[in-house]
Every structure is written in structure tokens, then in C-alpha cells.
């Protein structure tokens, strides 16, 4: 997702000083880039949270299984 945001920013500058995008299009690109960044941040946070919860559950099951096997 972060690479996509970079591509959006690059798309705004294509053409250099010769031709530029209309201001409303540039604003739309900025808006999409902000939304993609926000979604990426949310996805990263949720993935980290889920990873912690899964590891905790697996560790709990492993400890219970180990205690039963003794």
C-alpha cells in the first residue's frame, strides 16, 4: 500500500513543468493518498494485534498440552 501512495505522488509530478494536473485532480490524488496511508496504518495495527493474540493462544495451548503429557 505504501508503494501505491508513492506512485500516486509520482503521478502528480509526471510531465514536470511542461504540463501540470488541474488543482482539483491534484487534491483528489492527495485525498486518495491520505486514505490509503490511513488504511495501511490500520491494517498494520490490526495485524500486529492479531499476531499477539494468536501467539498468546498458541502459547497457552502449548503450556496446557505440556502439563497434560507429564
MIDO-528808 format. One record per residue: x, y, z of N, C-alpha, C in turn. Coordinates in Angstrom, 3 decimals. Example, Ala and Ser with C-alpha at 12.3 -4.5 7.8 and 13.67 -1.06 7.14 Angstrom:
! residues 2
[[13.190; -5.690; 7.800]; [12.300; -4.500; 7.800]; [13.200; -3.300; 7.800]]
[[12.850; -2.250; 7.080]; [13.670; -1.060; 7.140]; [12.900; 0.030; 7.870]]
END
This chain:
! residues 70
[[0.820; -1.195; 0.000]; [0.000; 0.000; 0.000]; [0.863; 1.259; 0.000]]
[[1.946; 1.198; 0.744]; [2.809; 2.383; 0.812]; [3.426; 2.680; -0.557]]
[[3.766; 1.626; -1.294]; [4.305; 1.839; -2.635]; [3.270; 2.508; -3.532]]
[[2.015; 2.134; -3.361]; [0.943; 2.730; -4.151]; [0.851; 4.225; -3.888]]
[[0.992; 4.618; -2.630]; [0.950; 6.037; -2.281]; [2.080; 6.784; -2.982]]
[[3.258; 6.169; -3.009]; [4.383; 6.786; -3.709]; [4.104; 6.929; -5.200]]
[[3.449; 5.931; -5.770]; [3.096; 6.007; -7.186]; [2.100; 7.137; -7.446]]
[[1.180; 7.336; -6.521]; [0.236; 8.449; -6.679]; [0.962; 9.787; -6.673]]
[[1.897; 9.935; -5.760]; [2.647; 11.186; -5.691]; [3.486; 11.399; -6.957]]
[[4.048; 10.319; -7.469]; [4.826; 10.403; -8.705]; [3.922; 10.780; -9.870]]
[[2.726; 10.232; -9.888]; [1.790; 10.543; -10.972]; [1.456; 12.030; -11.007]]
[[1.438; 12.669; -9.855]; [1.143; 14.107; -9.811]; [2.229; 14.927; -10.490]]
[[3.457; 14.438; -10.464]; [4.574; 15.228; -10.983]; [4.975; 14.851; -12.407]]
[[4.302; 13.869; -12.991]; [4.630; 13.471; -14.358]; [4.418; 14.659; -15.288]]
[[5.357; 14.870; -16.150]; [5.265; 15.988; -17.086]; [6.080; 17.182; -16.633]]
[[6.517; 17.164; -15.402]; [7.356; 18.254; -14.892]; [6.668; 19.594; -14.995]]
[[7.423; 20.607; -15.398]; [6.877; 21.956; -15.508]; [6.144; 22.191; -16.809]]
[[6.251; 21.250; -17.751]; [5.623; 21.408; -19.064]; [4.105; 21.372; -18.953]]
[[3.591; 20.398; -18.249]; [2.146; 20.264; -18.067]; [1.890; 19.863; -16.623]]
[[0.836; 20.391; -16.073]; [0.510; 20.020; -14.700]; [-0.959; 19.636; -14.614]]
[[-1.260; 18.905; -13.575]; [-2.641; 18.477; -13.359]; [-3.478; 19.644; -12.850]]
[[-4.754; 19.634; -13.178]; [-5.641; 20.649; -12.597]; [-5.648; 20.511; -11.073]]
[[-5.808; 21.620; -10.364]; [-5.766; 21.580; -8.898]; [-6.745; 20.591; -8.268]]
[[-7.950; 20.459; -8.833]; [-8.922; 19.532; -8.249]; [-8.460; 18.082; -8.396]]
[[-7.786; 17.754; -9.471]; [-7.259; 16.400; -9.661]; [-6.118; 16.147; -8.687]]
[[-5.244; 17.135; -8.527]; [-4.136; 17.000; -7.576]; [-4.665; 16.813; -6.153]]
[[-5.710; 17.549; -5.801]; [-6.315; 17.395; -4.469]; [-6.926; 16.009; -4.309]]
[[-7.563; 15.518; -5.358]; [-8.151; 14.175; -5.307]; [-7.069; 13.125; -5.094]]
[[-5.948; 13.281; -5.767]; [-4.833; 12.351; -5.597]; [-4.323; 12.413; -4.161]]
[[-4.186; 13.614; -3.617]; [-3.741; 13.760; -2.220]; [-4.720; 13.101; -1.260]]
[[-6.019; 13.255; -1.530]; [-7.049; 12.659; -0.676]; [-6.960; 11.133; -0.707]]
[[-6.806; 10.583; -1.897]; [-6.677; 9.125; -2.020]; [-5.422; 8.653; -1.303]]
[[-4.327; 9.379; -1.458]; [-3.066; 9.001; -0.796]; [-3.231; 9.006; 0.725]]
[[-3.919; 10.009; 1.271]; [-4.165; 10.055; 2.724]; [-5.004; 8.867; 3.174]]
[[-6.021; 8.535; 2.396]; [-6.892; 7.406; 2.751]; [-6.128; 6.081; 2.693]]
[[-5.296; 5.929; 1.681]; [-4.505; 4.696; 1.567]; [-3.525; 4.600; 2.731]]
[[-2.882; 5.714; 3.093]; [-1.967; 5.710; 4.243]; [-2.702; 5.337; 5.529]]
[[-3.894; 5.903; 5.718]; [-4.672; 5.600; 6.920]; [-5.067; 4.121; 6.950]]
[[-5.477; 3.594; 5.806]; [-5.841; 2.178; 5.736]; [-4.628; 1.294; 6.007]]
[[-3.485; 1.695; 5.492]; [-2.256; 0.931; 5.712]; [-1.878; 0.926; 7.188]]
[[-2.000; 2.074; 7.834]; [-1.715; 2.158; 9.269]; [-2.661; 1.252; 10.063]]
[[-3.938; 1.286; 9.717]; [-4.935; 0.459; 10.410]; [-4.650; -1.023; 10.193]]
[[-4.324; -1.393; 8.971]; [-4.019; -2.787; 8.668]; [-2.789; -3.255; 9.443]]
[[-1.770; -2.423; 9.525]; [-0.562; -2.765; 10.272]; [-0.874; -2.970; 11.750]]
[[-1.671; -2.068; 12.313]; [-2.024; -2.169; 13.735]; [-2.848; -3.426; 14.011]]
[[-3.808; -3.708; 13.154]; [-4.650; -4.895; 13.361]; [-3.856; -6.183; 13.188]]
[[-2.952; -6.195; 12.214]; [-2.136; -7.393; 12.001]; [-1.247; -7.658; 13.218]]
[[-0.667; -6.609; 13.787]; [0.171; -6.766; 14.978]; [-0.660; -7.267; 16.156]]
[[-1.844; -6.709; 16.328]; [-2.723; -7.128; 17.414]; [-3.140; -8.592; 17.244]]
[[-3.543; -8.947; 16.036]; [-3.933; -10.330; 15.781]; [-2.769; -11.284; 16.000]]
[[-1.592; -10.888; 15.589]; [-0.411; -11.729; 15.770]; [-0.162; -11.994; 17.255]]
[[-0.254; -10.946; 18.061]; [-0.068; -11.112; 19.517]; [-1.116; -12.046; 20.100]]
[[-2.365; -11.865; 19.687]; [-3.446; -12.708; 20.219]; [-3.274; -14.162; 19.806]]
[[-2.879; -14.386; 18.569]; [-2.672; -15.758; 18.092]; [-1.517; -16.407; 18.833]]
[[-0.411; -15.676; 18.996]; [0.747; -16.225; 19.720]; [0.394; -16.558; 21.167]]
[[-0.366; -15.679; 21.811]; [-0.782; -15.916; 23.186]; [-1.641; -17.181; 23.273]]
[[-2.579; -17.322; 22.342]; [-3.447; -18.505; 22.346]; [-2.636; -19.776; 22.105]]
[[-1.720; -19.729; 21.143]; [-0.899; -20.906; 20.863]; [0.014; -21.250; 22.042]]
[[0.586; -20.235; 22.673]; [1.427; -20.475; 23.848]; [0.615; -21.109; 24.967]]
[[-0.614; -20.640; 25.161]; [-1.490; -21.187; 26.197]; [-1.801; -22.650; 25.909]]
[[-2.112; -22.957; 24.663]; [-2.407; -24.352; 24.300]; [-1.177; -25.231; 24.472]]
[[-0.016; -24.707; 24.129]; [1.220; -25.482; 24.258]; [1.507; -25.792; 25.724]]
[[1.344; -24.794; 26.589]; [1.584; -24.994; 28.021]; [0.606; -26.024; 28.576]]
[[-0.670; -25.934; 28.220]; [-1.675; -26.889; 28.711]; [-1.353; -28.302; 28.234]]
[[-0.965; -28.443; 26.968]; [-0.648; -29.746; 26.425]; [0.581; -30.336; 27.125]]
[[1.591; -29.490; 27.372]; [2.811; -29.936; 28.031]; [2.515; -30.427; 29.438]]
[[1.635; -29.732; 30.156]; [1.291; -30.129; 31.531]; [0.542; -31.457; 31.540]]
[[-0.295; -31.708; 30.563]; [-1.064; -32.947; 30.499]; [-0.181; -34.152; 30.160]]
[[0.874; -33.931; 29.406]; [1.741; -35.039; 28.955]; [2.679; -35.530; 30.055]]
[[2.777; -34.820; 31.136]; [3.718; -35.216; 32.200]; [3.175; -36.259; 33.070]]
END
